[in-house]
Amino acid sequence: MVKLTVNGAEHDLDIDPSMPLLYALRNELQLNGAKYGCGLGQCGACTVIVDGKPVFSCLTPVSSVGTRAVRTIEDLGTLEQPSVLQQSFIDHQAAQCGYCIAGMIMRAQALLDERPGATEAEIREYMQPNLCRCGTHMRIIAAIVEASKKLAANPGAKA
Amino acid sequence: MTTKQHKAAWALGTVIIAGIAAAAGYAWQPAIDPLPQAPAADTNQTLITQGARVAELGDCMQCHTTQNGKPYAGGLPLATPFGTIYSTNITPDVETGIGSWTQEAFARALRKGVSRDGHLLYPAFPYPHFTHMTDDDVAALYAYLMARTPVHAPAKTNELTFPLSFRPLVAGWNFLFLDEGPLPPATPPQSAQPQSDAWLRGRYLVEGAGHCASCHSPMNALGAEKSGQAFAGGLIDGWDVPPLNTLAHARKPWTEAQLADYLRTGIASEHSAAAGPMQPVTHHLARAPESDIQAIATYLMSLQTPAPAQPVAEAAPSTADTQVLTAGAAIFNASCAGCHSAAAPMRTLGNRPALELGSTLNADSSRNAIQMVLNGNPWNGSSTAHYMPPFAGVLNDQQIADVLAYARATYAQRPAWSDLPARVAAIRKENSQ
């Protein structure tokens, strides 16, 4: 049995310890936000937050997660009440096909949790591992920059 | 050596050096008058192109440019055992760069380690190698640098402890270790015939502008290359620098063609992919003429020491290891196999080396394998360089130790590395400092 703490809930899963976290999230827990892109840690579509840090869930064995908290995009806002960062992605129409967006948002979320008010230069460097094949990087960066400013001005807001 | 022994050696060395410096009067060097403005860029494009070639072969940019910084504007911190030295601005900015330097002042810096105003440069700047460069190459490099975009970037203050912060002491160092002037004549060895021109060119590049031995040799207590141990390997930026004179000892001995490929592309089919501080070196060498790289390979292959008898086969792993190997296998299958398993497309693309033959996994020390797993190989913009994601944030020390123990036993089949969890923890800590 493998124990996972995902979005605040504990799960006991009867799975192979070498299963990548992404498969456990999608196939066992039906959390389908994180996407399978390359399976090689090269695109970032599978990015989730583990213990405050963004990780490629496709390369993260469930056996390595242990008691560390896993956070996926399902833990952010809802359709009715999007988070500040999600609202900013909507405002900037940052998604084209949308496949990379859950990963983009989770990597950005990890940055803004740690450094609300991060500058555009910091955001560009931090977001480097995540790719968008449609090429909407400019809108994605703009969305994160705006969210960063809002969060810096209003630290109490839920990111 | 222990820290105390280090300190004692230091104190002694410092006293000796100070004495020699005073006696030799090396410390005083005249200033060379500054130019009122940077010289107009040379109109001789051939000369500038030749200078670009020298700059790539000498890898000037690696130290004289920060990450995301302006080319050649300096400011990169160089961690030395004696403190942190910041590289200087070598763009033609008059105020903060070398725009006011005459060619004479530039040549003196390369050959004697003296700045234009007469102060002594620290030997982190490899002038003990650059001193071997020809007049033509020095002139070309000067023309190339003076044709760069000037950048206003004042030098950062070095963080060195007294007495090392007192520059005139470097005079004693120069007295002991600087062998000024062109390389002494040498005859190519029989093995390099009939390519003796290539061997001579390779020797000139390796010992001169290329300054390979600066990283690939062990250092003595005064930070100079240990005499008689050139190319015996070293330690830079937390990475083991492999010896260049034992290429025949690899599981499959290196060939000259593989070495040339490695230097130009960063990948050697039966050995390894360039990583750590060597990766950017290969990016610069890729821009140098192929004939120069071939020459470097010819020369380096002539330095080889004979291979020892076949290494002893490893004893079967003890039962205590079984648990580690099982845990390591689970991690390997999830984290590594996607690219590194025998059938993975990433593994076979572009002649990439198999883990069985990988230099890192077959090395005596676990250091570079640990660095690879922690840091991976970073993206380099849109260049075609090989990439590996970092696992520092994914796997803890024990997990990295487990997966390396598994890979070492399964692929390298060499004696197990000792103390892996503690080594991983120590190197992770080093990296964070």
Interface residues (C-beta under 8 A of the other chain):
Chain A: D16 P17 S18 M19 P20 G39 L40 G41 Q42 V50 K53 P54 V55 F56 C58 L59 T60 P61 V62 S63 S64 G66 E125 Q128 P129
Chain B: N68 A327 A329 A330 I331 F332 N333 A334 S335 G338 C339 M346 W379 Y387 M388 P389 F391 G393 V394 L395 N396 Q399
